[in-house]
Amino acid sequence: MEIDIQQRQQLESIFRSERDRLANAEKKKLRGLARSLYLEKRVKLNNAETLAECGVGLSLMKLKPQRVKGDDGSFKKKGR
């Protein structure tokens, strides 16, 4: 099975974009929330640190709930 030129170029573009984002995050020395927001394409590079510091960045994140297996075999949200 052959992959046509356009599909190959689209794949190369996706991987190039990811490499560029990682390189930019390293150059700018993004850490923590700012880095994850930028790598997930939720904010631009220039705004990543500002939004992470002021707390607006937290509203952009999708928090994954921690789950604990219950006695009845179903999953329940872990309480704080």
C-alpha angles and dihedrals in degrees: 000000000000127000113222121234096256093054091048091050091049091052092048090049092053093050092044090053092051092048091049092050092051091048092049092049089053093047092049090042094229114183136185119342095002091055095048092047091052096045091049089054093241096124138020121256095251093052100040099092095039094052093044093051097047094049097244088108091065090063089056093056122089105222115214111223116234111237131202124197109247130215093257092056095254124113121250131189113259112246123229 
